[in-house]
Amino acid sequence: MASSLGRKRTHAPKGSSALNDDVSCEVCSGGHSPSKLILCDKCDRGYHLFCLRPILPYVPKGSWFCPSCSNHKPKSFPLVQTKIIDFFRIQRSPEALSNQELCI
């Protein structure tokens, strides 16, 4: 699927029924709206612009990588709850602690 410049397509060309038949969205499994279907430049998997989170308003210029291939991972904040509790000096009741132990 490489173009003459050595880059893979980031979207399906208009009127290409052969491409539309074998490319589907990894999120919704649909092949509808081919003009809104982009392909990952690393793995060639297809994604609708509106199925991605966050939604892409348009096909990006240059290379595009799907969430699986992207090096950009969402930030996680595992210590946020602990920091809030420490900031407000919130103390958990013994009852809440025993309920938490039951869930584990």
C-alpha positions in Angstrom: 0.0 0.0 0.0 2.9 2.3 -0.3 2.7 5.4 -2.5 5.3 6.4 -5.1 7.0 8.5 -2.4 7.6 5.6 -0.1 4.9 6.7 2.4 1.8 4.7 3.2 -1.6 6.3 2.6 -3.2 8.0 5.6 -6.6 7.8 4.1 -8.5 5.9 1.4 -8.6 7.6 -2.0 -12.1 8.5 -3.2 -13.7 6.0 -5.5 -11.3 3.1 -4.6 -13.8 0.3 -4.1 -11.1 -2.4 -3.9 -9.5 -0.7 -1.0 -12.8 -0.1 0.8 -13.7 -3.8 0.6 -10.7 -5.0 2.7 -10.2 -2.1 5.1 -12.4 -1.7 8.1 -12.3 0.3 11.3 -10.6 -1.4 14.2 -13.1 0.2 16.6 -16.5 -0.3 15.0 -15.5 -3.0 12.4 -17.3 -1.0 9.7 -16.0 -0.1 6.3 -18.5 2.7 5.7 -17.4 6.4 5.3 -14.1 5.6 3.5 -13.2 9.3 3.3 -13.1 9.4 7.1 -11.1 6.2 7.4 -7.4 6.6 8.0 -4.6 4.0 8.1 -1.8 3.7 10.6 1.5 4.4 8.9 3.1 1.6 10.9 0.6 -1.3 11.0 -1.8 -0.4 8.2 -4.9 -0.8 10.5 -7.8 1.4 9.7 -9.7 3.8 12.0 -12.5 6.2 11.4 -11.7 9.8 12.5 -14.9 9.8 14.6 -14.2 6.4 16.3 -10.8 7.6 17.7 -10.7 9.1 21.2 -10.1 11.9 21.1 -12.0 12.3 17.8 -9.8 13.7 15.0 -11.5 16.6 13.2 -9.5 16.0 9.9 -6.9 13.7 8.4 -3.6 14.8 9.9 -0.8 16.0 7.6 2.2 13.7 7.6 2.5 10.4 9.3 -0.2 9.2 11.7 0.1 6.3 14.1 -2.8 4.4 15.7 -3.1 4.3 19.5 -1.4 0.8 19.6 1.6 2.0 17.6 1.9 5.5 19.0 4.7 6.3 21.4 2.4 8.9 23.1 0.8 7.1 26.0 -2.0 8.8 28.1 -0.7 10.2 31.3 -1.7 8.3 34.4 -1.8 9.8 37.8 -1.7 6.9 40.3 -0.9 9.0 43.3 -3.6 11.7 42.8 -6.0 10.3 45.4 -3.2 9.9 47.9 -2.0 13.5 47.3 -5.6 14.8 47.7 -6.0 12.9 51.0 -2.7 14.2 52.2 -3.4 17.8 51.2 -6.7 18.0 53.0 -5.5 15.7 55.8 -8.5 13.5 55.2 -8.6 10.5 57.6 -10.5 7.4 56.6 -12.9 5.9 59.1 -12.2 2.4 60.5 -15.5 1.3 58.9 -14.3 2.4 55.4 -11.0 0.6 55.9 -12.7 -2.6 56.8 -15.0 -2.3 53.8 -12.0 -1.8 51.6 -10.3 -4.9 52.9 -13.4 -7.0 52.1 -13.2 -5.8 48.5 -9.7 -7.1 48.1 
